[in-house]
Every structure is written in C-alpha cells, then in structure tokens.
Amino acid sequence: MTSTANLQIALLILLCAASPARAGTCKDDIAQTQIQLDQAIEKDAGAHGWQRESLSALRSHQPTPRSIAEAEGGRGAVFTDALDSLDRARTAEQNGDTGTCSRELAHVRAILK
C-alpha cells in the first residue's frame, strides 16, 4: 500500500470515530435535561396539594411528565412548552443538527431557572 492510501484509510477511521462522539454529546444533554425537567414537574405537582383524579388516573393509565404538566394548568403550560422543546431537540439530534439541538436545550434550561 502506498502512503497516500494509508493516509486516506487513517483519515476515514478518524472521521468515523469522531462522528458518534459529537452526536452523543447532544443526546447526553437531552437525557440530563429530561431528568431535570421531570423533577421540576413532579416538584410543582406536589406543591399544590391534593386534586381530583382525572379520568386517565381512574382508568389506571400511567402518568407521563406531559400528562402531569397538562393537568396542572398555569405553570403546566410552561412545562408543556419545555417538553415540546425537548421533542424538537431529539428530532434535531436524530437529524445531526447540533445547533438546533443546543438552542432547544438552552430554551428548556431557561424555563427551569
């Protein structure tokens, strides 16, 4: 093999190795932000005392962060906006758009402050 072929193979290996590392960063940030948002939603839901059970609860449906946020009203709308931003961040991450992913995560973090 010539040195040019060796260089091309080495470059290809480096590019392939670097791509997953970059993509994983946004994915890890999404997971961490989701945990923080879930905790904020649960804390807010527990701060308002007991409320009537919804039909979903009576039908034994498991609550999700989105269903809890929607049931809370008021501040729940803010949390729903944050959940929508997380969905957009996941879509951007799947499409390799790290800029959009970062912007959406920044929006969620601003809501959590």
N, C-alpha and C positions, 0 to 999 in steps of 0.2 A: 504494500500500500504506500502511496505517496504521502508526503507530509500534508499536502492540501486536503486529501481525503480524510486523514486523521483529524485535521483541524475542523473539517465540516462535521464529522461524527461527534467530536467533542463539543462543538457548539450546539448541535442538535440535542445532545444529552443535557447540557446545561439549561437550554431553553425549556425542555420538558420538565426538568426538576424544579425550575423556578416558578412555573405557572401554578401548580397546586398550592404552593406556599403563599402566593399572593391572594389566591381565591379563598383560601382557608381563613385569612385574617378577617374578612368581612363576615364570613359565616360564624366565626367565633364571637365577633362583636354582636351579631344578631342574637345568638344564644344568650349571651350575658345580658343584653338589654331586655330580652324577653323575660328573663328571671326577675330583673329589677321592676319591670312593668307589672308582672303578675303579683309581686309582693306589694306594690303600691295599690293595686286594685283590691287585693284582699284586705289590706290595712284600712282603706277607705270604706269598704263594705262593712267591716266590723265596727267602724266608728259611729254608725247611725242607729245602732240598737236593732232590735228585732223588727222584722217587717213580715207582712203576709207572704205565704208561699205562693209562688207562681204556678200556673198550670203545668209547666215543664217539670217543676220540682215534684208536684203531686203525681206526675206520670213517671217518676223515677228516672228522668233524664239527668245525666251528669252535667253539672255547670261547667262552663268554659270561661276563661277570662273575658271573652267578648259578651257572653250572656250575663255575667255578673255586672260588667260595666253598663250594659244597656238597662239592666234592672235598676241600677242606682239612680238614673236620671241625673240632672245637674252636672256634677263633676264626671259622671259616667260618660257624657258626651265627649269630654276631653280625652278620656281613656280610650274611647272608641276611635277617635282621631289618631291616637298614638298606635293603636292596633292596626289601623289602616296603613300607617306609615311603615310599620314593621312588615306588613304584607308586601308593600312596594319595595322595601329593602330586600326582601327574599327574592322577589322577581328580578330585581336588578342584579343581585348576586348570581342568580342562575344564568343570566344573560352576560355575565362578565363585566357589568357596568359598575365598577367600584366607586366612581364619582357619585352616581345617584344613590348607591347604597349608603355611602358615607353621609350624604345630605339628609337622607331619610332617618338614619340613626341619630344624627345631630338634632333633628326635629323632635324625636322621641325623648332624647335626653333633656331637651329644653322643657318639655312638658313635665318631666319628672322632677325638675328643680323646684 
